[in-house]
Amino acid sequence: MSSDDQVTKPRPIRVPEVLWKAYGEVCDGLGTDRTKDLIAHMRDQITRHGNDQQRAAVDAADQEMADRRARMSPGRPRKTPARPPE
């Protein structure tokens, strides 16, 4: 995979503002957010209706996210703050 394949890119969708707001409120009430809920729905749709290759893509996405999280804090050393001028 190229390094361009290793990022989660924003995916714009057109949604009426009133629907987006109500959906955000429902997600808040469920203790989640729109991103997590949409990803869960996508995974469910692929699991239920996808072919073997598409289901394998879900596994590959899980691995990509696990790899990305492994590179994040606390595994990544903290940057030391610059010293204040003396």
PyMOL Python script that loads the backbone (N, CA, C, O; Angstrom):
from pymol import cmd

cmd.read_pdbstr("""\
ATOM      1  N   MET A   1       0.819  -1.181   0.000  1.00  0.00           N
ATOM      2  CA  MET A   1       0.000   0.000   0.000  1.00  0.00           C
ATOM      3  C   MET A   1       0.864   1.245   0.000  1.00  0.00           C
ATOM      4  O   MET A   1       1.926   1.273   0.621  1.00  0.00           O
ATOM      5  N   SER A   2       0.415   2.264  -0.688  1.00  0.00           N
ATOM      6  CA  SER A   2       1.131   3.524  -0.658  1.00  0.00           C
ATOM      7  C   SER A   2       0.823   4.254   0.640  1.00  0.00           C
ATOM      8  O   SER A   2      -0.143   3.928   1.331  1.00  0.00           O
ATOM      9  N   SER A   3       1.640   5.232   0.965  1.00  0.00           N
ATOM     10  CA  SER A   3       1.391   5.983   2.196  1.00  0.00           C
ATOM     11  C   SER A   3       0.055   6.712   2.123  1.00  0.00           C
ATOM     12  O   SER A   3      -0.546   6.995   3.159  1.00  0.00           O
ATOM     13  N   ASP A   4      -0.423   7.021   0.913  1.00  0.00           N
ATOM     14  CA  ASP A   4      -1.715   7.679   0.746  1.00  0.00           C
ATOM     15  C   ASP A   4      -2.858   6.767   1.185  1.00  0.00           C
ATOM     16  O   ASP A   4      -3.920   7.246   1.585  1.00  0.00           O
ATOM     17  N   ASP A   5      -2.640   5.437   1.111  1.00  0.00           N
ATOM     18  CA  ASP A   5      -3.656   4.485   1.526  1.00  0.00           C
ATOM     19  C   ASP A   5      -3.704   4.329   3.039  1.00  0.00           C
ATOM     20  O   ASP A   5      -4.621   3.696   3.562  1.00  0.00           O
ATOM     21  N   GLN A   6      -2.739   4.891   3.749  1.00  0.00           N
ATOM     22  CA  GLN A   6      -2.614   4.696   5.185  1.00  0.00           C
ATOM     23  C   GLN A   6      -3.260   5.815   6.004  1.00  0.00           C
ATOM     24  O   GLN A   6      -2.932   5.977   7.179  1.00  0.00           O
ATOM     25  N   VAL A   7      -4.148   6.568   5.423  1.00  0.00           N
ATOM     26  CA  VAL A   7      -4.780   7.661   6.146  1.00  0.00           C
ATOM     27  C   VAL A   7      -6.288   7.505   6.102  1.00  0.00           C
ATOM     28  O   VAL A   7      -6.841   6.920   5.170  1.00  0.00           O
ATOM     29  N   THR A   8      -6.937   8.030   7.112  1.00  0.00           N
ATOM     30  CA  THR A   8      -8.392   8.091   7.057  1.00  0.00           C
ATOM     31  C   THR A   8      -8.757   9.479   6.551  1.00  0.00           C
ATOM     32  O   THR A   8      -8.536  10.483   7.228  1.00  0.00           O
ATOM     33  N   LYS A   9      -9.311   9.515   5.367  1.00  0.00           N
ATOM     34  CA  LYS A   9      -9.627  10.781   4.708  1.00  0.00           C
ATOM     35  C   LYS A   9     -11.055  11.202   5.055  1.00  0.00           C
ATOM     36  O   LYS A   9     -11.929  10.353   5.232  1.00  0.00           O
ATOM     37  N   PRO A  10     -11.287  12.499   5.151  1.00  0.00           N
ATOM     38  CA  PRO A  10     -12.665  12.954   5.327  1.00  0.00           C
ATOM     39  C   PRO A  10     -13.477  12.609   4.086  1.00  0.00           C
ATOM     40  O   PRO A  10     -12.992  12.744   2.962  1.00  0.00           O
ATOM     41  N   ARG A  11     -14.689  12.172   4.288  1.00  0.00           N
ATOM     42  CA  ARG A  11     -15.574  11.809   3.178  1.00  0.00           C
ATOM     43  C   ARG A  11     -16.817  12.688   3.248  1.00  0.00           C
ATOM     44  O   ARG A  11     -17.709  12.437   4.058  1.00  0.00           O
ATOM     45  N   PRO A  12     -16.879  13.705   2.413  1.00  0.00           N
ATOM     46  CA  PRO A  12     -18.041  14.594   2.491  1.00  0.00           C
ATOM     47  C   PRO A  12     -19.311  13.914   1.983  1.00  0.00           C
ATOM     48  O   PRO A  12     -19.308  13.215   0.970  1.00  0.00           O
ATOM     49  N   ILE A  13     -20.377  14.141   2.712  1.00  0.00           N
ATOM     50  CA  ILE A  13     -21.692  13.692   2.253  1.00  0.00           C
ATOM     51  C   ILE A  13     -22.649  14.866   2.390  1.00  0.00           C
ATOM     52  O   ILE A  13     -22.463  15.740   3.236  1.00  0.00           O
ATOM     53  N   ARG A  14     -23.659  14.876   1.560  1.00  0.00           N
ATOM     54  CA  ARG A  14     -24.650  15.950   1.633  1.00  0.00           C
ATOM     55  C   ARG A  14     -25.814  15.455   2.490  1.00  0.00           C
ATOM     56  O   ARG A  14     -26.459  14.451   2.185  1.00  0.00           O
ATOM     57  N   VAL A  15     -26.055  16.189   3.562  1.00  0.00           N
ATOM     58  CA  VAL A  15     -27.115  15.848   4.506  1.00  0.00           C
ATOM     59  C   VAL A  15     -27.812  17.137   4.905  1.00  0.00           C
ATOM     60  O   VAL A  15     -27.147  18.121   5.231  1.00  0.00           O
ATOM     61  N   PRO A  16     -29.140  17.150   4.884  1.00  0.00           N
ATOM     62  CA  PRO A  16     -29.818  18.352   5.373  1.00  0.00           C
ATOM     63  C   PRO A  16     -29.390  18.654   6.811  1.00  0.00           C
ATOM     64  O   PRO A  16     -29.273  17.747   7.634  1.00  0.00           O
ATOM     65  N   GLU A  17     -29.160  19.921   7.100  1.00  0.00           N
ATOM     66  CA  GLU A  17     -28.658  20.338   8.411  1.00  0.00           C
ATOM     67  C   GLU A  17     -29.546  19.849   9.550  1.00  0.00           C
ATOM     68  O   GLU A  17     -29.045  19.400  10.581  1.00  0.00           O
ATOM     69  N   VAL A  18     -30.851  19.934   9.370  1.00  0.00           N
ATOM     70  CA  VAL A  18     -31.769  19.514  10.435  1.00  0.00           C
ATOM     71  C   VAL A  18     -31.621  18.013  10.721  1.00  0.00           C
ATOM     72  O   VAL A  18     -31.703  17.594  11.875  1.00  0.00           O
ATOM     73  N   LEU A  19     -31.406  17.211   9.687  1.00  0.00           N
ATOM     74  CA  LEU A  19     -31.206  15.771   9.865  1.00  0.00           C
ATOM     75  C   LEU A  19     -29.873  15.501  10.561  1.00  0.00           C
ATOM     76  O   LEU A  19     -29.803  14.663  11.460  1.00  0.00           O
ATOM     77  N   TRP A  20     -28.819  16.202  10.152  1.00  0.00           N
ATOM     78  CA  TRP A  20     -27.484  16.032  10.744  1.00  0.00           C
ATOM     79  C   TRP A  20     -27.514  16.378  12.233  1.00  0.00           C
ATOM     80  O   TRP A  20     -26.925  15.672  13.052  1.00  0.00           O
ATOM     81  N   LYS A  21     -28.197  17.458  12.573  1.00  0.00           N
ATOM     82  CA  LYS A  21     -28.304  17.889  13.964  1.00  0.00           C
ATOM     83  C   LYS A  21     -29.065  16.846  14.784  1.00  0.00           C
ATOM     84  O   LYS A  21     -28.613  16.456  15.860  1.00  0.00           O
ATOM     85  N   ALA A  22     -30.208  16.396  14.286  1.00  0.00           N
ATOM     86  CA  ALA A  22     -31.001  15.395  15.009  1.00  0.00           C
ATOM     87  C   ALA A  22     -30.213  14.102  15.172  1.00  0.00           C
ATOM     88  O   ALA A  22     -30.270  13.471  16.227  1.00  0.00           O
ATOM     89  N   TYR A  23     -29.481  13.704  14.143  1.00  0.00           N
ATOM     90  CA  TYR A  23     -28.670  12.489  14.211  1.00  0.00           C
ATOM     91  C   TYR A  23     -27.583  12.634  15.269  1.00  0.00           C
ATOM     92  O   TYR A  23     -27.318  11.689  16.012  1.00  0.00           O
ATOM     93  N   GLY A  24     -26.959  13.788  15.348  1.00  0.00           N
ATOM     94  CA  GLY A  24     -25.949  14.040  16.370  1.00  0.00           C
ATOM     95  C   GLY A  24     -26.537  13.948  17.770  1.00  0.00           C
ATOM     96  O   GLY A  24     -25.908  13.406  18.679  1.00  0.00           O
ATOM     97  N   GLU A  25     -27.751  14.480  17.944  1.00  0.00           N
ATOM     98  CA  GLU A  25     -28.414  14.408  19.246  1.00  0.00           C
ATOM     99  C   GLU A  25     -28.745  12.964  19.626  1.00  0.00           C
ATOM    100  O   GLU A  25     -28.578  12.570  20.780  1.00  0.00           O
ATOM    101  N   VAL A  26     -29.211  12.182  18.659  1.00  0.00           N
ATOM    102  CA  VAL A  26     -29.504  10.772  18.921  1.00  0.00           C
ATOM    103  C   VAL A  26     -28.227  10.023  19.291  1.00  0.00           C
ATOM    104  O   VAL A  26     -28.217   9.235  20.237  1.00  0.00           O
ATOM    105  N   CYS A  27     -27.159  10.267  18.549  1.00  0.00           N
ATOM    106  CA  CYS A  27     -25.883   9.607  18.850  1.00  0.00           C
ATOM    107  C   CYS A  27     -25.395   9.985  20.244  1.00  0.00           C
ATOM    108  O   CYS A  27     -24.910   9.131  20.986  1.00  0.00           O
ATOM    109  N   ASP A  28     -25.523  11.269  20.606  1.00  0.00           N
ATOM    110  CA  ASP A  28     -25.147  11.695  21.959  1.00  0.00           C
ATOM    111  C   ASP A  28     -25.933  10.907  22.998  1.00  0.00           C
ATOM    112  O   ASP A  28     -25.371  10.444  23.990  1.00  0.00           O
ATOM    113  N   GLY A  29     -27.236  10.756  22.767  1.00  0.00           N
ATOM    114  CA  GLY A  29     -28.085  10.008  23.689  1.00  0.00           C
ATOM    115  C   GLY A  29     -27.699   8.546  23.789  1.00  0.00           C
ATOM    116  O   GLY A  29     -27.926   7.906  24.817  1.00  0.00           O
ATOM    117  N   LEU A  30     -27.112   8.013  22.721  1.00  0.00           N
ATOM    118  CA  LEU A  30     -26.665   6.618  22.709  1.00  0.00           C
ATOM    119  C   LEU A  30     -25.245   6.469  23.250  1.00  0.00           C
ATOM    120  O   LEU A  30     -24.730   5.355  23.358  1.00  0.00           O
ATOM    121  N   GLY A  31     -24.620   7.583  23.587  1.00  0.00           N
ATOM    122  CA  GLY A  31     -23.255   7.538  24.122  1.00  0.00           C
ATOM    123  C   GLY A  31     -22.204   7.287  23.053  1.00  0.00           C
ATOM    124  O   GLY A  31     -21.157   6.703  23.331  1.00  0.00           O
ATOM    125  N   THR A  32     -22.481   7.727  21.835  1.00  0.00           N
ATOM    126  CA  THR A  32     -21.527   7.557  20.740  1.00  0.00           C
ATOM    127  C   THR A  32     -21.458   8.869  19.972  1.00  0.00           C
ATOM    128  O   THR A  32     -22.012   9.880  20.404  1.00  0.00           O
ATOM    129  N   ASP A  33     -20.784   8.848  18.845  1.00  0.00           N
ATOM    130  CA  ASP A  33     -20.785  10.019  17.970  1.00  0.00           C
ATOM    131  C   ASP A  33     -21.131   9.570  16.562  1.00  0.00           C
ATOM    132  O   ASP A  33     -21.185   8.374  16.275  1.00  0.00           O
ATOM    133  N   ARG A  34     -21.365  10.532  15.694  1.00  0.00           N
ATOM    134  CA  ARG A  34     -21.795  10.202  14.331  1.00  0.00           C
ATOM    135  C   ARG A  34     -20.769   9.348  13.604  1.00  0.00           C
ATOM    136  O   ARG A  34     -21.143   8.413  12.896  1.00  0.00           O
ATOM    137  N   THR A  35     -19.488   9.647  13.761  1.00  0.00           N
ATOM    138  CA  THR A  35     -18.460   8.883  13.057  1.00  0.00           C
ATOM    139  C   THR A  35     -18.487   7.423  13.473  1.00  0.00           C
ATOM    140  O   THR A  35     -18.536   6.534  12.622  1.00  0.00           O
ATOM    141  N   LYS A  36     -18.455   7.169  14.772  1.00  0.00           N
ATOM    142  CA  LYS A  36     -18.470   5.783  15.254  1.00  0.00           C
ATOM    143  C   LYS A  36     -19.732   5.063  14.808  1.00  0.00           C
ATOM    144  O   LYS A  36     -19.679   3.899  14.410  1.00  0.00           O
ATOM    145  N   ASP A  37     -20.875   5.754  14.873  1.00  0.00           N
ATOM    146  CA  ASP A  37     -22.141   5.135  14.490  1.00  0.00           C
ATOM    147  C   ASP A  37     -22.177   4.823  12.995  1.00  0.00           C
ATOM    148  O   ASP A  37     -22.629   3.751  12.592  1.00  0.00           O
ATOM    149  N   LEU A  38     -21.703   5.757  12.178  1.00  0.00           N
ATOM    150  CA  LEU A  38     -21.688   5.516  10.730  1.00  0.00           C
ATOM    151  C   LEU A  38     -20.741   4.370  10.364  1.00  0.00           C
ATOM    152  O   LEU A  38     -21.066   3.544   9.512  1.00  0.00           O
ATOM    153  N   ILE A  39     -19.583   4.322  11.001  1.00  0.00           N
ATOM    154  CA  ILE A  39     -18.642   3.231  10.726  1.00  0.00           C
ATOM    155  C   ILE A  39     -19.244   1.897  11.142  1.00  0.00           C
ATOM    156  O   ILE A  39     -19.105   0.906  10.424  1.00  0.00           O
ATOM    157  N   ALA A  40     -19.915   1.858  12.298  1.00  0.00           N
ATOM    158  CA  ALA A  40     -20.566   0.620  12.747  1.00  0.00           C
ATOM    159  C   ALA A  40     -21.634   0.183  11.746  1.00  0.00           C
ATOM    160  O   ALA A  40     -21.775  -1.006  11.459  1.00  0.00           O
ATOM    161  N   HIS A  41     -22.383   1.147  11.218  1.00  0.00           N
ATOM    162  CA  HIS A  41     -23.408   0.822  10.220  1.00  0.00           C
ATOM    163  C   HIS A  41     -22.768   0.288   8.932  1.00  0.00           C
ATOM    164  O   HIS A  41     -23.256  -0.676   8.342  1.00  0.00           O
ATOM    165  N   MET A  42     -21.687   0.916   8.511  1.00  0.00           N
ATOM    166  CA  MET A  42     -20.995   0.453   7.303  1.00  0.00           C
ATOM    167  C   MET A  42     -20.495  -0.983   7.480  1.00  0.00           C
ATOM    168  O   MET A  42     -20.654  -1.822   6.593  1.00  0.00           O
ATOM    169  N   ARG A  43     -19.891  -1.248   8.637  1.00  0.00           N
ATOM    170  CA  ARG A  43     -19.388  -2.602   8.918  1.00  0.00           C
ATOM    171  C   ARG A  43     -20.537  -3.619   8.891  1.00  0.00           C
ATOM    172  O   ARG A  43     -20.406  -4.708   8.333  1.00  0.00           O
ATOM    173  N   ASP A  44     -21.663  -3.239   9.505  1.00  0.00           N
ATOM    174  CA  ASP A  44     -22.823  -4.132   9.544  1.00  0.00           C
ATOM    175  C   ASP A  44     -23.342  -4.421   8.140  1.00  0.00           C
ATOM    176  O   ASP A  44     -23.656  -5.566   7.813  1.00  0.00           O
ATOM    177  N   GLN A  45     -23.431  -3.400   7.325  1.00  0.00           N
ATOM    178  CA  GLN A  45     -23.906  -3.595   5.952  1.00  0.00           C
ATOM    179  C   GLN A  45     -22.973  -4.516   5.163  1.00  0.00           C
ATOM    180  O   GLN A  45     -23.430  -5.391   4.427  1.00  0.00           O
ATOM    181  N   ILE A  46     -21.671  -4.314   5.320  1.00  0.00           N
ATOM    182  CA  ILE A  46     -20.699  -5.151   4.609  1.00  0.00           C
ATOM    183  C   ILE A  46     -20.781  -6.584   5.117  1.00  0.00           C
ATOM    184  O   ILE A  46     -20.757  -7.526   4.325  1.00  0.00           O
ATOM    185  N   THR A  47     -20.879  -6.756   6.432  1.00  0.00           N
ATOM    186  CA  THR A  47     -20.965  -8.101   7.010  1.00  0.00           C
ATOM    187  C   THR A  47     -22.216  -8.820   6.527  1.00  0.00           C
ATOM    188  O   THR A  47     -22.166 -10.006   6.199  1.00  0.00           O
ATOM    189  N   ARG A  48     -23.325  -8.117   6.482  1.00  0.00           N
ATOM    190  CA  ARG A  48     -24.598  -8.736   6.097  1.00  0.00           C
ATOM    191  C   ARG A  48     -24.736  -8.953   4.595  1.00  0.00           C
ATOM    192  O   ARG A  48     -25.304  -9.958   4.167  1.00  0.00           O
ATOM    193  N   HIS A  49     -24.226  -8.025   3.791  1.00  0.00           N
ATOM    194  CA  HIS A  49     -24.532  -8.042   2.362  1.00  0.00           C
ATOM    195  C   HIS A  49     -23.315  -8.145   1.455  1.00  0.00           C
ATOM    196  O   HIS A  49     -23.465  -8.300   0.243  1.00  0.00           O
ATOM    197  N   GLY A  50     -22.119  -8.062   2.016  1.00  0.00           N
ATOM    198  CA  GLY A  50     -20.922  -8.054   1.184  1.00  0.00           C
ATOM    199  C   GLY A  50     -20.470  -9.446   0.778  1.00  0.00           C
ATOM    200  O   GLY A  50     -20.902 -10.454   1.338  1.00  0.00           O
ATOM    201  N   ASN A  51     -19.590  -9.471  -0.207  1.00  0.00           N
ATOM    202  CA  ASN A  51     -18.985 -10.730  -0.627  1.00  0.00           C
ATOM    203  C   ASN A  51     -17.718 -10.973   0.193  1.00  0.00           C
ATOM    204  O   ASN A  51     -17.367 -10.168   1.055  1.00  0.00           O
ATOM    205  N   ASP A  52     -17.037 -12.084  -0.081  1.00  0.00           N
ATOM    206  CA  ASP A  52     -15.845 -12.428   0.704  1.00  0.00           C
ATOM    207  C   ASP A  52     -14.766 -11.348   0.621  1.00  0.00           C
ATOM    208  O   ASP A  52     -14.116 -11.045   1.622  1.00  0.00           O
ATOM    209  N   GLN A  53     -14.574 -10.774  -0.547  1.00  0.00           N
ATOM    210  CA  GLN A  53     -13.556  -9.735  -0.715  1.00  0.00           C
ATOM    211  C   GLN A  53     -13.916  -8.489   0.096  1.00  0.00           C
ATOM    212  O   GLN A  53     -13.048  -7.875   0.716  1.00  0.00           O
ATOM    213  N   GLN A  54     -15.168  -8.126   0.088  1.00  0.00           N
ATOM    214  CA  GLN A  54     -15.602  -6.955   0.842  1.00  0.00           C
ATOM    215  C   GLN A  54     -15.511  -7.201   2.349  1.00  0.00           C
ATOM    216  O   GLN A  54     -15.154  -6.298   3.105  1.00  0.00           O
ATOM    217  N   ARG A  55     -15.831  -8.410   2.781  1.00  0.00           N
ATOM    218  CA  ARG A  55     -15.682  -8.742   4.207  1.00  0.00           C
ATOM    219  C   ARG A  55     -14.208  -8.743   4.605  1.00  0.00           C
ATOM    220  O   ARG A  55     -13.866  -8.356   5.722  1.00  0.00           O
ATOM    221  N   ALA A  56     -13.348  -9.172   3.707  1.00  0.00           N
ATOM    222  CA  ALA A  56     -11.910  -9.133   3.979  1.00  0.00           C
ATOM    223  C   ALA A  56     -11.430  -7.687   4.113  1.00  0.00           C
ATOM    224  O   ALA A  56     -10.484  -7.413   4.851  1.00  0.00           O
ATOM    225  N   ALA A  57     -12.075  -6.770   3.408  1.00  0.00           N
ATOM    226  CA  ALA A  57     -11.714  -5.355   3.518  1.00  0.00           C
ATOM    227  C   ALA A  57     -12.002  -4.837   4.927  1.00  0.00           C
ATOM    228  O   ALA A  57     -11.277  -3.978   5.429  1.00  0.00           O
ATOM    229  N   VAL A  58     -13.046  -5.348   5.564  1.00  0.00           N
ATOM    230  CA  VAL A  58     -13.348  -4.963   6.946  1.00  0.00           C
ATOM    231  C   VAL A  58     -12.205  -5.412   7.858  1.00  0.00           C
ATOM    232  O   VAL A  58     -11.765  -4.658   8.726  1.00  0.00           O
ATOM    233  N   ASP A  59     -11.731  -6.630   7.659  1.00  0.00           N
ATOM    234  CA  ASP A  59     -10.598  -7.129   8.453  1.00  0.00           C
ATOM    235  C   ASP A  59      -9.347  -6.294   8.211  1.00  0.00           C
ATOM    236  O   ASP A  59      -8.612  -5.985   9.149  1.00  0.00           O
ATOM    237  N   ALA A  60      -9.105  -5.928   6.951  1.00  0.00           N
ATOM    238  CA  ALA A  60      -7.936  -5.107   6.622  1.00  0.00           C
ATOM    239  C   ALA A  60      -8.053  -3.726   7.269  1.00  0.00           C
ATOM    240  O   ALA A  60      -7.062  -3.174   7.747  1.00  0.00           O
ATOM    241  N   ALA A  61      -9.259  -3.175   7.280  1.00  0.00           N
ATOM    242  CA  ALA A  61      -9.471  -1.875   7.918  1.00  0.00           C
ATOM    243  C   ALA A  61      -9.229  -1.966   9.419  1.00  0.00           C
ATOM    244  O   ALA A  61      -8.630  -1.067  10.010  1.00  0.00           O
ATOM    245  N   ASP A  62      -9.693  -3.053  10.038  1.00  0.00           N
ATOM    246  CA  ASP A  62      -9.445  -3.252  11.472  1.00  0.00           C
ATOM    247  C   ASP A  62      -7.951  -3.313  11.762  1.00  0.00           C
ATOM    248  O   ASP A  62      -7.476  -2.733  12.739  1.00  0.00           O
ATOM    249  N   GLN A  63      -7.214  -4.018  10.909  1.00  0.00           N
ATOM    250  CA  GLN A  63      -5.765  -4.132  11.100  1.00  0.00           C
ATOM    251  C   GLN A  63      -5.083  -2.779  10.923  1.00  0.00           C
ATOM    252  O   GLN A  63      -4.176  -2.431  11.680  1.00  0.00           O
ATOM    253  N   GLU A  64      -5.521  -2.021   9.923  1.00  0.00           N
ATOM    254  CA  GLU A  64      -4.952  -0.689   9.697  1.00  0.00           C
ATOM    255  C   GLU A  64      -5.168   0.202  10.918  1.00  0.00           C
ATOM    256  O   GLU A  64      -4.252   0.907  11.343  1.00  0.00           O
ATOM    257  N   MET A  65      -6.366   0.172  11.478  1.00  0.00           N
ATOM    258  CA  MET A  65      -6.642   1.003  12.652  1.00  0.00           C
ATOM    259  C   MET A  65      -5.852   0.522  13.868  1.00  0.00           C
ATOM    260  O   MET A  65      -5.379   1.345  14.652  1.00  0.00           O
ATOM    261  N   ALA A  66      -5.701  -0.778  14.037  1.00  0.00           N
ATOM    262  CA  ALA A  66      -4.899  -1.311  15.149  1.00  0.00           C
ATOM    263  C   ALA A  66      -3.445  -0.877  15.001  1.00  0.00           C
ATOM    264  O   ALA A  66      -2.808  -0.495  15.982  1.00  0.00           O
ATOM    265  N   ASP A  67      -2.920  -0.934  13.785  1.00  0.00           N
ATOM    266  CA  ASP A  67      -1.543  -0.495  13.535  1.00  0.00           C
ATOM    267  C   ASP A  67      -1.393   0.993  13.839  1.00  0.00           C
ATOM    268  O   ASP A  67      -0.409   1.411  14.450  1.00  0.00           O
ATOM    269  N   ARG A  68      -2.371   1.786  13.412  1.00  0.00           N
ATOM    270  CA  ARG A  68      -2.313   3.222  13.642  1.00  0.00           C
ATOM    271  C   ARG A  68      -2.359   3.524  15.138  1.00  0.00           C
ATOM    272  O   ARG A  68      -1.601   4.364  15.623  1.00  0.00           O
ATOM    273  N   ARG A  69      -3.237   2.851  15.864  1.00  0.00           N
ATOM    274  CA  ARG A  69      -3.334   3.089  17.310  1.00  0.00           C
ATOM    275  C   ARG A  69      -2.061   2.663  18.032  1.00  0.00           C
ATOM    276  O   ARG A  69      -1.682   3.277  19.029  1.00  0.00           O
ATOM    277  N   ALA A  70      -1.399   1.622  17.542  1.00  0.00           N
ATOM    278  CA  ALA A  70      -0.162   1.158  18.168  1.00  0.00           C
ATOM    279  C   ALA A  70       0.947   2.204  18.034  1.00  0.00           C
ATOM    280  O   ALA A  70       1.862   2.253  18.856  1.00  0.00           O
ATOM    281  N   ARG A  71       0.861   3.036  16.998  1.00  0.00           N
ATOM    282  CA  ARG A  71       1.875   4.076  16.799  1.00  0.00           C
ATOM    283  C   ARG A  71       1.564   5.335  17.601  1.00  0.00           C
ATOM    284  O   ARG A  71       2.398   6.235  17.701  1.00  0.00           O
ATOM    285  N   MET A  72       0.369   5.395  18.169  1.00  0.00           N
ATOM    286  CA  MET A  72      -0.039   6.596  18.899  1.00  0.00           C
ATOM    287  C   MET A  72       0.348   6.501  20.369  1.00  0.00           C
ATOM    288  O   MET A  72       0.801   5.459  20.845  1.00  0.00           O
ATOM    289  N   SER A  73       0.163   7.588  21.062  1.00  0.00           N
ATOM    290  CA  SER A  73       0.449   7.680  22.489  1.00  0.00           C
ATOM    291  C   SER A  73      -0.328   6.589  23.218  1.00  0.00           C
ATOM    292  O   SER A  73      -1.452   6.314  22.799  1.00  0.00           O
ATOM    293  N   PRO A  74       0.158   5.958  24.248  1.00  0.00           N
ATOM    294  CA  PRO A  74       1.365   6.248  24.971  1.00  0.00           C
ATOM    295  C   PRO A  74       2.602   5.592  24.377  1.00  0.00           C
ATOM    296  O   PRO A  74       3.689   5.753  24.933  1.00  0.00           O
ATOM    297  N   GLY A  75       2.489   4.865  23.276  1.00  0.00           N
ATOM    298  CA  GLY A  75       3.651   4.235  22.682  1.00  0.00           C
ATOM    299  C   GLY A  75       4.626   5.223  22.081  1.00  0.00           C
ATOM    300  O   GLY A  75       5.826   4.955  22.011  1.00  0.00           O
ATOM    301  N   ARG A  76       4.121   6.356  21.649  1.00  0.00           N
ATOM    302  CA  ARG A  76       4.972   7.368  21.042  1.00  0.00           C
ATOM    303  C   ARG A  76       5.553   8.233  22.156  1.00  0.00           C
ATOM    304  O   ARG A  76       4.817   8.710  23.020  1.00  0.00           O
ATOM    305  N   PRO A  77       6.868   8.438  22.141  1.00  0.00           N
ATOM    306  CA  PRO A  77       7.458   9.289  23.183  1.00  0.00           C
ATOM    307  C   PRO A  77       6.932  10.719  23.086  1.00  0.00           C
ATOM    308  O   PRO A  77       6.690  11.229  21.992  1.00  0.00           O
ATOM    309  N   ARG A  78       6.762  11.349  24.228  1.00  0.00           N
ATOM    310  CA  ARG A  78       6.318  12.738  24.242  1.00  0.00           C
ATOM    311  C   ARG A  78       7.418  13.645  23.699  1.00  0.00           C
ATOM    312  O   ARG A  78       8.608  13.406  23.904  1.00  0.00           O
ATOM    313  N   LYS A  79       6.988  14.678  23.011  1.00  0.00           N
ATOM    314  CA  LYS A  79       7.949  15.686  22.575  1.00  0.00           C
ATOM    315  C   LYS A  79       8.321  16.498  23.800  1.00  0.00           C
ATOM    316  O   LYS A  79       7.466  16.873  24.602  1.00  0.00           O
ATOM    317  N   THR A  80       9.614  16.762  23.928  1.00  0.00           N
ATOM    318  CA  THR A  80      10.034  17.579  25.055  1.00  0.00           C
ATOM    319  C   THR A  80       9.754  19.036  24.715  1.00  0.00           C
ATOM    320  O   THR A  80      10.053  19.492  23.611  1.00  0.00           O
ATOM    321  N   PRO A  81       9.178  19.763  25.666  1.00  0.00           N
ATOM    322  CA  PRO A  81       8.898  21.179  25.366  1.00  0.00           C
ATOM    323  C   PRO A  81      10.188  21.967  25.220  1.00  0.00           C
ATOM    324  O   PRO A  81      11.210  21.646  25.828  1.00  0.00           O
ATOM    325  N   ALA A  82      10.116  22.988  24.413  1.00  0.00           N
ATOM    326  CA  ALA A  82      11.286  23.848  24.225  1.00  0.00           C
ATOM    327  C   ALA A  82      11.608  24.536  25.550  1.00  0.00           C
ATOM    328  O   ALA A  82      10.709  24.889  26.314  1.00  0.00           O
ATOM    329  N   ARG A  83      12.873  24.715  25.804  1.00  0.00           N
ATOM    330  CA  ARG A  83      13.287  25.380  27.042  1.00  0.00           C
ATOM    331  C   ARG A  83      12.932  26.867  26.951  1.00  0.00           C
ATOM    332  O   ARG A  83      13.111  27.507  25.915  1.00  0.00           O
ATOM    333  N   PRO A  84      12.422  27.397  28.071  1.00  0.00           N
ATOM    334  CA  PRO A  84      12.145  28.843  28.052  1.00  0.00           C
ATOM    335  C   PRO A  84      13.457  29.619  28.025  1.00  0.00           C
ATOM    336  O   PRO A  84      14.469  29.150  28.547  1.00  0.00           O
ATOM    337  N   PRO A  85      13.443  30.797  27.421  1.00  0.00           N
ATOM    338  CA  PRO A  85      14.669  31.611  27.379  1.00  0.00           C
ATOM    339  C   PRO A  85      15.101  31.975  28.797  1.00  0.00           C
ATOM    340  O   PRO A  85      14.270  32.241  29.665  1.00  0.00           O
ATOM    341  N   GLU A  86      16.392  31.981  29.012  1.00  0.00           N
ATOM    342  CA  GLU A  86      16.928  32.308  30.340  1.00  0.00           C
ATOM    343  C   GLU A  86      17.311  33.748  30.448  1.00  0.00           C
ATOM    344  O   GLU A  86      17.778  34.185  31.499  1.00  0.00           O
TER     345      GLU A  86
END
""", "prot")
cmd.dss("prot")
cmd.show_as("cartoon", "prot")
cmd.util.cbc("prot")
cmd.orient("prot")
